Amino acid sequence: MSLQSAVALVNTLGEPTLDEVSDLTDFFATHDYTGRHDRTRSELDDVRALRPRLRELLTADRDAAVAIVNAMLAEHRAVPRLVRHPPLDWHIHAVPDDAPLATRIAVETAMAMIDVIRDDELSRLGVCADHDCDDVVLDLSRNRSKRFCSVACGNRNAVAAYRARQVRAAEG
């Protein structure tokens, strides 16, 4: 869940989304965040400022990702502990629930990346294969076949490939 939320947050870069405090409130609810949510412009600015660093982490190679994760955890003085709150059973939080939202997002993403790095699964993260898009893709498919960040990018490429085949057939 943390990785999916981080990818969604990173993919708001360059989009006309996450511009208003209400957009952050919607993001908070959509991605099931718990704990402190100030609903202020300052909080929104802090979360928006986090996006480039998360993008760097999510698109880094293994060694660079390790360095970023370690730096993020140290910066926020993360101390893992088990917690339980509805609707989730026991899971790990590494900063207090009253820590700023941007801090919690950074640490939760770093904690999720620990497992990705340890399991050598960074190939599940990449950049959209659409040449007009640079959004991050999280491939959780069984056969690791996800290449596009959205149905729109996938459809755009399928149509372009179809049209190219039609032109070749007509020429050929």
C-alpha positions, -999 to 999 in steps of 0.1 A, spaced: 0 0 0 28 24 8 45 19 -25 12 23 -44 6 55 -25 41 68 -32 38 60 -69 4 79 -70 20 108 -52 50 110 -75 28 107 -105 11 140 -95 43 158 -105 35 179 -136 -2 172 -133 -29 197 -124 -36 177 -92 -26 181 -56 -28 219 -59 -52 225 -31 -54 215 5 -86 196 -4 -67 176 -30 -43 164 -2 -73 156 20 -87 134 -8 -53 118 -13 -50 111 25 -84 94 24 -80 75 -9 -47 60 3 -59 52 38 -34 72 57 -40 75 94 -27 98 121 -21 135 119 -34 155 90 -33 193 95 -52 203 64 -30 233 59 -12 249 29 21 243 47 14 206 50 4 205 13 37 223 4 57 198 24 41 168 7 45 183 -27 82 190 -20 87 153 -11 77 141 -46 110 146 -64 129 127 -37 104 99 -38 107 98 -76 144 95 -72 140 66 -48 114 48 -69 135 50 -100 170 44 -85 192 14 -90 196 -9 -60 227 7 -45 214 42 -49 180 32 -34 198 18 -4 215 51 2 183 70 -2 164 47 21 191 49 48 192 87 46 155 90 48 152 68 78 181 85 96 168 120 87 134 112 103 149 92 132 127 62 123 123 36 150 102 7 138 74 -5 161 44 -28 157 10 -11 157 -25 -22 151 -54 0 141 -86 -7 121 -88 -20 94 -52 -33 96 -38 -60 118 -3 -58 132 20 -38 110 51 -16 113 51 22 118 85 38 122 75 74 132 48 85 156 12 90 143 15 127 152 46 132 130 39 155 100 22 138 70 52 144 47 75 127 73 51 97 76 49 93 38 87 95 34 93 69 62 65 46 51 79 46 15 114 40 28 102 11 50 84 -4 20 114 -1 -2 135 -21 24 116 -52 14 118 -44 -23 155 -40 -21 161 -70 1 140 -92 -22 158 -77 -52 125 -67 -68 134 -32 -81 125 -44 -115 89 -40 -104 94 -3 -105 101 17 -136 90 45 -159 60 43 -182 69 29 -216 48 57 -234 74 80 -249 52 110 -240 49 100 -203 75 98 -175 52 86 -147 64 58 -124 50 23 -129 47 -2 -100 42 -37 -116 26 -60 -91 14 -84 -119 23 -120 -116 41 -121 -149 58 -87 -146 42 -75 -178 30 -40 -168 47 -14 -190 24 16 -188 13 37 -158 -23 38 -169 -49 24 -192 -48 57 -212 -10 53 -219 -15 16 -228 -44 24 -251 -26 53 -268 4 29 -276 -19 1 -287 -37 25 -311 -4 38 -324 10 3 -330 -22 -7 -348 -20 24 -370 16 17 -378 7 -19 -388 -21 -6 -410 3 17 -428 29 -10 -433 2 -34 -446 -10 -7 -470 25 0 -482 35 -36 -485 
